[in-house]
Amino acid sequence: MKKILVTGGAGYIGSHAVVELQQAGFQPVIVDNFSNSQESALAGLRAILGHDVTCHRIDCGDAEALRQVLRQEGEVAGVIHFAAFKAVGESVAKPLAYFQNNVGSLLTLLAVMPEFGIENLVFSSSCTVYGVPDALPVTEETPTKPANSPYGRTKQMCEDIVRDVAGAPNNTVRTILLRYFNPIGAHDSAKIGELPLGTPNNLVPFITQTAAGIREKLTIFGNDYDTPDGTNIRDYIHVVDLAKAHVVAVQRLLDKQATDTVEVFNVGTGRGNTVLEVVQTFEKVSGQQLNYAIGPRRPGDVPAIYADATKAEQVLGFKTETSLADSLASAWKWQVALADSQ
């Protein structure tokens, strides 16, 4: 059973990837400093998998701590690097923290991996690298334009760093960059899901918390965009589908099927939905009436973006399976389970 180091493995996407890795026959090993996640995710993983998952409570930007973990674990076949700050609005307010954490942790990882003979890396990138695209949907060949936020810039910088390292004569690391669109929903067991600390930065947990009475109302940031109903368009992918894409990417690297030292894949549904469509779909599947209001545009938000997911389907054999309605139903099931557990 090959070990896969999962940085940020107690976080939202990371925890779902841990489940899919384990169920695909890998042994996930979590590294997480819990700056943006909660210990309860580990109990959720135990409930789903029937056993504890190894978790090292360190900052993966700490090179010596990372070395200690890798010495302790022995042979590690690959790394999935999730650990990063990810809120667009917060990055505008705290750019230094984002550069230090997101770029710094990748630099540490790329420096330490070769010391332990680890050659395979799957990196969590983002559709924010496309900036405000000239045409939709975006393909992997769509030019990256200036990012709309420091968060987006950290992802662009990380991709550039990966490519520069890949081009070095002594490089041994092969990387797959997965450009995520908007992950939503929760595991069908409702044992793990999105668990934001404090006020949610993402739409769906804000919706479910508003429906549950935790938030007084949902603010929709802008209704004057050039979209069918004036609200932002995004490509919402179920988190379990996204997690499965990581397993496929890891397997591709281990099987040495990658045709280049760096490969890039969009991971989305290939469909765009407006914020209002998401709100209305949620109301339909949950039976809850949402209290929402229109507010001003939010700094750093791109008007519209969604994926051309053809390459992932043709090359990786990966395609999303879950509808927007089912994704939102799972998010509501998770919110209700959280309320019941408290």
KEMAR-523601 format. One record per residue (C-alpha): residue number from 0; z, x, y; residue in one letter. Coordinates in pm, 1 decimal. Each point is the difference from the previous one (the first is absolute). Layout:
# KEMAR-523601
 num       pz       px       py residuo
 NUM        Z        X        Y       a
...
# end
This chain:
# KEMAR-523601
 num       pz       px       py residuo
   0      0.0      0.0      0.0       m
   1   -121.2    172.8    315.4       k
   2    230.7     14.6    300.1       k
   3   -125.1   -120.1    337.8       i
   4    207.9     81.1    307.5       l
   5      7.0   -302.5    231.7       v
   6    114.4     83.2    352.7       t
   7    130.3   -308.6    177.2       g
   8     22.7   -162.8   -343.0       g
   9    284.2   -232.7     99.8       a
  10   -208.0   -146.2    283.3       g
  11   -214.4   -311.5     -1.7       y
  12   -326.9    134.4   -140.5       i
  13    164.9    290.9   -179.9       g
  14    230.2   -219.8   -209.7       s
  15   -290.2   -216.9   -115.5       h
  16   -196.6    314.5    -87.9       a
  17    296.0    125.5   -205.0       v
  18    -15.4   -318.0   -210.6       v
  19   -375.5     30.2    -55.8       e
  20     24.4    372.1    -83.3       l
  21    272.0    -61.8   -257.2       q
  22   -191.7   -287.6   -156.0       q
  23   -312.2    219.5    -18.4       a
  24    189.2    261.5   -204.4       g
  25    105.7    244.5    271.2       f
  26    352.0    113.9     84.7       q
  27     55.1    -57.0    373.2       p
  28    254.5    217.2    179.4       v
  29    106.7   -128.3    342.0       i
  30     73.3    214.5    304.2       v
  31    135.6   -205.4    290.9       d
  32    242.6     63.2    285.9       n
  33     53.9   -375.4     52.8       f
  34    -70.6     24.5    372.8       s
  35   -233.7   -298.1    -30.5       n
  36     95.7   -152.1   -335.4       s
  37    303.7   -139.9   -175.7       q
  38    190.0     92.5   -315.4       e
  39    -41.9   -356.4   -127.4       s
  40   -361.7     88.2    -85.3       a
  41    132.8    222.3   -279.4       l
  42    192.1   -293.7   -148.2       a
  43   -317.9   -207.2     22.9       g
  44   -194.1    268.1   -186.3       l
  45    270.9     12.2   -267.4       r
  46    -21.0   -378.7    -41.4       a
  47   -379.1      9.9    -43.0       i
  48    -28.9    311.3   -218.1       l
  49    321.9    -31.0   -198.4       g
  50    124.7    347.1     91.0       h
  51     80.0    219.2    297.7       d
  52   -274.7    198.9    167.2       v
  53     89.8    356.5     94.0       t
  54     54.7     16.6    374.8       c
  55     72.1    309.4    209.3       h
  56    153.2    -84.1    338.1       r
  57   -163.1    266.8    213.0       i
  58   -235.6     25.5    294.7       d
  59   -334.6    117.3   -137.7       c
  60    -50.4    186.3    328.1       g
  61    281.5    232.6   -109.5       d
  62   -185.2    272.5   -191.4       a
  63    303.0    148.7   -174.4       e
  64    127.8   -341.2   -110.6       a
  65   -346.0    -82.1   -133.7       l
  66    -13.7    330.1   -189.9       r
  67    337.6    -75.9   -153.9       q
  68   -124.2   -338.3   -122.9       v
  69   -313.0    152.7   -151.7       l
  70    199.6    275.5   -172.5       r
  71    227.8   -266.0   -143.9       q
  72   -282.1   -229.1   -114.9       e
  73   -215.9    263.7   -167.4       g
  74   -367.9    -74.2    -42.8       e
  75   -133.8   -257.3    248.0       v
  76   -361.6   -113.1    -44.5       a
  77    -58.1   -141.3    346.8       g
  78    143.2   -137.1    321.8       v
  79    -48.4   -331.7    178.5       i
  80    103.2     50.7    361.1       h
  81    119.1   -327.5    153.6       f
  82    284.5    133.3    214.6       a
  83    -85.0    -72.2    364.4       a
  84     99.8   -208.6    298.0       f
  85   -253.9   -280.6     32.2       k
  86     61.8   -235.3    294.2       a
  87   -275.4     10.4    261.8       v
  88    217.8   -134.4    282.2       g
  89    290.5    230.5    -79.5       e
  90   -233.8    300.0     -7.3       s
  91   -101.8    -74.8    359.8       v
  92    369.0      8.6     97.1       a
  93     97.2    298.5   -220.1       k
  94   -307.5    221.0    -42.5       p
  95    189.5    325.0    -68.2       l
  96    192.4   -152.8   -289.3       a
  97   -329.4   -114.9   -153.8       y
  98   -172.0    338.2     30.6       f
  99    304.6    184.7   -130.0       q
 100     52.8   -228.2   -298.3       n
 101   -353.9    -95.3   -102.8       n
 102   -179.1    328.3     64.6       v
 103    299.3    221.7    -77.4       g
 104     62.9   -148.8   -344.3       s
 105   -363.2     48.5   -103.9       l
 106      1.8    364.0    115.8       l
 107    311.9     63.6   -207.9       t
 108   -148.3   -168.7   -304.6       l
 109   -328.2    192.6     17.2       l
 110    190.7    327.9     37.8       a
 111    235.2    -67.2   -293.4       v
 112   -235.4   -164.0   -253.2       m
 113   -196.4    319.5    -87.3       p
 114    326.4    188.6    -61.0       e
 115     60.1   -235.7   -293.5       f
 116   -359.1    -23.5   -121.3       g
 117    -39.7   -361.6    114.7       i
 118   -370.2    -63.1     64.6       e
 119    -29.6   -376.8     49.0       n
 120     87.9   -196.3    312.6       l
 121    -55.0   -363.7     92.9       v
 122     60.2    -47.0    371.7       f
 123     83.5   -326.8    174.7       s
 124   -240.6    -20.8    287.1       s
 125    -84.4   -301.2    210.8       s
 126   -283.4   -200.6    149.3       c
 127    149.4     98.0    337.8       t
 128   -203.5    322.9    -31.5       v
 129   -310.2   -203.8     93.7       y
 130    144.3    -83.0    343.4       g
 131   -194.2   -290.1    155.2       v
 132   -314.3     -6.4   -218.7       p
 133   -344.2    -77.6    142.0       d
 134    -96.5   -208.9   -303.2       a
 135    176.4   -192.5   -276.7       l
 136     73.6     28.4   -283.0       p
 137     90.9    369.9      4.5       v
 138   -126.3    225.2   -278.5       t
 139    132.8    343.8    -88.7       e
 140   -292.0    138.6    203.4       e
 141     99.2   -191.0    315.5       t
 142     73.6    262.4    268.0       p
 143    365.9     46.9     80.6       t
 144     51.2    -65.5    368.6       k
 145    298.2     79.0    223.0       p
 146    301.8   -171.5   -153.2       a
 147    164.4   -283.4    190.0       n
 148    351.8    127.4    -65.9       s
 149    197.3    315.4    -85.1       p
 150     43.4   -144.6   -350.8       y
 151   -377.4    -13.4    -41.9       g
 152    -30.3    352.9    135.8       r
 153    250.1    130.0   -257.3       t
 154   -218.8   -141.1   -277.9       k
 155   -313.1    154.4    152.6       q
 156    177.9    335.4     34.3       m
 157    125.1    -17.3   -358.0       c
 158   -352.2    -67.7   -128.3       e
 159   -129.4    296.7    204.6       d
 160    275.6    223.6   -137.7       i
 161    -83.4   -102.0   -358.8       v
 162   -368.0     82.3     57.1       r
 163     73.5    335.7    162.9       d
 164    234.6     96.5   -283.8       v
 165   -261.6   -112.8   -254.0       a
 166   -253.4    231.8    162.6       g
 167    221.9    307.9    -22.6       a
 168   -120.0    257.9   -257.1       p
 169    329.1      1.8   -194.5       n
 170     48.7   -378.5     -4.3       n
 171     98.4   -155.6   -333.9       t
 172     84.8   -354.1    115.3       v
 173   -236.5   -294.4    -45.5       r
 174     73.6   -305.5    212.4       t
 175    -96.8   -365.1      6.9       i
 176     50.9   -163.0    339.8       l
 177     60.8   -373.9    -32.5       l
 178    -59.2   -179.8    328.2       r
 179    216.6   -311.1    -20.2       y
 180    -62.4   -319.5    181.5       f
 181    294.3   -246.1     38.2       n
 182    231.8    -20.6   -301.7       p
 183    185.2   -330.3    -42.2       i
 184    188.3   -191.7   -266.7       g
 185    247.0    103.8   -266.3       a
 186     32.9     62.8   -372.9       h
 187    -26.3   -320.5   -202.4       d
 188    356.2     50.2   -128.3       s
 189    129.9    -23.1    360.7       a
 190    219.0    302.0    -82.5       k
 191   -175.2    228.1    250.1       i
 192   -193.4    -74.8    318.0       g
 193    -28.1     86.0    366.8       e
 194    347.7     66.0    137.3       l
 195    -26.0    106.0    364.9       p
 196    303.9    153.8    165.0       l
 197     82.3   -198.8    313.9       g
 198   -276.8   -196.1    170.1       t
 199   -320.7     -2.2   -207.4       p
 200   -303.6    176.4    144.3       n
 201   -241.7   -165.9   -240.7       n
 202   -127.4   -356.6     18.0       l
 203     90.1   -140.0   -341.4       v
 204    372.3     92.2    -14.3       p
 205     29.9   -140.4    352.4       f
 206   -162.1   -321.8   -125.8       i
 207    230.3    -28.1   -302.6       t
 208    312.5     83.6    202.2       q
 209    -95.8   -262.6    257.6       t
 210    -54.5   -257.3   -274.9       a
 211    339.3     93.2   -147.3       a
 212    173.1    -47.4    335.4       g
 213     86.1    368.8     44.1       i
 214   -233.1     22.8    301.3       r
 215    -15.7   -270.6    263.4       e
 216   -376.3     15.5     35.3       k
 217   -309.7    203.6    -80.0       l
 218   -189.8    152.8    289.3       t
 219   -375.5     37.4    -45.3       i
 220   -107.4    295.5    212.5       f
 221   -302.8   -123.1    189.8       g
 222   -245.3   -288.5    -48.8       n
 223   -273.9    126.1    229.5       d
 224   -170.6    246.2   -234.1       y
 225   -369.3    -34.2    -80.3       d
 226     66.4   -164.0   -338.2       t
 227    -58.8   -356.1   -128.7       p
 228    342.3   -125.3    115.0       d
 229     92.4    277.3    244.5       g
 230    259.1    168.0   -226.0       t
 231    -25.8    339.7   -172.5       n
 232   -198.7     32.6   -322.2       i
 233    137.5    209.9   -284.9       r
 234    -73.4     58.9   -367.9       d
 235    311.0   -110.0   -192.2       y
 236     36.4    156.9   -344.8       i
 237    268.2    -93.6   -251.4       h
 238    243.4    288.4    -43.2       v
 239    -27.6     -4.2   -381.5       v
 240   -378.1     31.6     25.0       d
 241     50.0    291.7    238.3       l
 242    250.7    160.0   -238.1       a
 243   -250.7    -24.2   -284.8       k
 244   -255.5    188.7    210.9       a
 245    240.1    296.5      3.8       h
 246     22.7      5.2   -378.8       v
 247   -379.5      1.6    -23.8       v
 248    -18.4    282.6    256.8       a
 249    261.9    209.5   -182.7       v
 250   -182.1    -47.3   -329.9       q
 251   -330.7    104.3    159.2       r
 252    157.3    324.8    122.7       l
 253    169.4     73.4   -333.4       l
 254   -322.5    -67.5   -188.9       d
 255   -176.9    239.6    240.7       k
 256   -256.6   -266.6     83.8       q
 257     16.1     59.9    376.1       a
 258   -333.7    133.5    123.1       t
 259    146.9    175.0    304.5       d
 260    326.0    169.2     98.1       t
 261     62.2   -291.5    238.4       v
 262   -114.0   -355.6    -71.4       e
 263     49.3   -301.3    227.5       v
 264     27.7   -367.0    -96.9       f
 265     63.3   -315.1    199.1       n
 266    255.0   -219.3   -175.8       v
 267    -35.6   -356.0    124.1       g
 268   -133.8   -338.7   -105.2       t
 269   -321.9     22.5    200.1       g
 270     95.8   -316.8    188.1       r
 271    148.2    -48.1    345.5       g
 272    249.2   -271.8     94.1       n
 273    132.7    -85.3    344.4       t
 274    371.6    -10.5     70.8       v
 275    -21.7   -377.5     46.1       l
 276   -172.3    -35.0   -339.1       e
 277    288.3    190.2   -158.4       v
 278    255.8   -222.6    175.0       v
 279   -178.3   -318.5   -107.2       q
 280    -47.5    120.6   -358.0       t
 281    369.2     87.7    -19.5       f
 282     98.7   -345.3    123.9       e
 283   -220.6   -154.8   -267.0       k
 284    127.4    204.0   -297.6       v
 285    368.5     -4.6    102.3       s
 286     28.2   -351.5    137.8       g
 287    183.1    150.2    299.6       q
 288    -86.0    -82.6    360.5       q
 289      1.1    319.3    207.7       l
 290    131.9     20.2    352.5       n
 291   -245.2    233.3    171.2       y
 292   -112.3     78.5    353.5       a
 293   -279.6    202.7    156.7       i
 294    111.9    315.3    179.3       g
 295   -176.7    286.0    177.7       p
 296   -210.1    253.8   -187.2       r
 297    197.6    279.2   -168.8       r
 298    -69.0    366.1     94.4       p
 299   -200.5    185.5   -265.5       g
 300   -142.3   -307.6   -174.3       d
 301   -367.6      9.0   -100.8       v
 302   -177.2   -335.7     54.4       p
 303   -157.7    -23.1   -346.0       a
 304    -42.1    213.5   -310.7       i
 305    -73.4    -64.7   -365.3       y
 306   -133.7    205.0   -288.6       a
 307   -322.6     45.6   -178.1       d
 308    160.0     49.2   -342.1       a
 309   -323.1     77.0   -189.0       t
 310     67.5    370.2    -60.6       k
 311    340.3    -59.2   -162.0       a
 312   -155.8   -255.7   -231.9       e
 313   -301.1    213.1    -93.3       q
 314    171.5    339.4    -31.3       v
 315    360.4    -82.7    -93.3       l
 316    -71.2   -327.4   -176.9       g
 317    266.8   -151.8    224.2       f
 318    -14.7   -347.8    147.3       k
 319    271.4   -218.5    148.4       t
 320    102.4   -300.9   -206.1       e
 321    242.7   -201.7    214.7       t
 322    -95.9   -262.3    258.1       s
 323    154.7    -27.6    346.4       l
 324    173.5   -324.1   -104.4       a
 325    153.4    156.7   -313.5       d
 326    104.3    310.3    194.6       s
 327    178.3   -211.8    259.9       l
 328    161.1   -215.7   -270.8       a
 329    143.7    317.1   -156.7       s
 330    134.5    112.0    339.9       a
 331    177.6   -334.1     41.5       w
 332    136.9     15.4   -357.2       k
 333    141.6    344.9     83.7       w
 334    156.7   -126.5    325.6       q
 335    165.7   -291.2   -183.9       v
 336    129.3    237.6   -271.1       a
 337    147.4    224.5    270.1       l
 338    182.7   -295.4    154.4       a
 339    131.2   -106.8   -342.2       d
 340    133.0    349.7    -71.9       s
 341    203.7     20.1    320.5       q
# end
